Amino acid sequence: MRRYHLYSSLTLAASLLTASGSAVAQVGARDSTFLVATSQALLDAITTGDSTVWASYLAPDWFLSDEEGHHHTRREFLTELHPLPPGQSGQLTVANVHLVGARAVAVISYDAQEVHHYYGQLLLTTRRQPCPAALTAAPSRHQPWQSTLGSTA
């Protein structure tokens, strides 16, 4: 399975949190629920290849860098997203969530726990996913620097 890691710059997130003018604090329950549920929906869409889920959250100028250092535009990412082939199945699960934020910015960090059935072999992998998110009035769009998610406002 081609893996797309959603790593982002924690330096950028720290800068945004500092620049927001308020102290870092816990993210509200409503935003926390939204960020976790949307992160899980996006992970679910990776194994099924459902690009419509991703398309609804990604801004037109969104991009992704993969584990090999390649940059993928929104269009390239959505075109390349396919379900696992016959003989493979899997599930990605959000676990061990940590959230911090300030006025309009949140950082969600979680483990993406992967169960991958690869032609009769069971592969188990856990990856830490740090993701800054802008909590704006546009709930369905990511800013270009985001890995995950919009707003519940």
Secondary structure by P-SEA (a helix, b strand, c coil): cccccccccaaaaaaaaaacccccccccaaaaaaaaaaaaaaaaaaaaccaaaaaacccccbbbbccccccccaaaaaaacccccccccbbbbbcbbbbbbcccbbbbbbbbbbbbbcccbbbbbbbbbbbbbbbcccccccccccccccccc
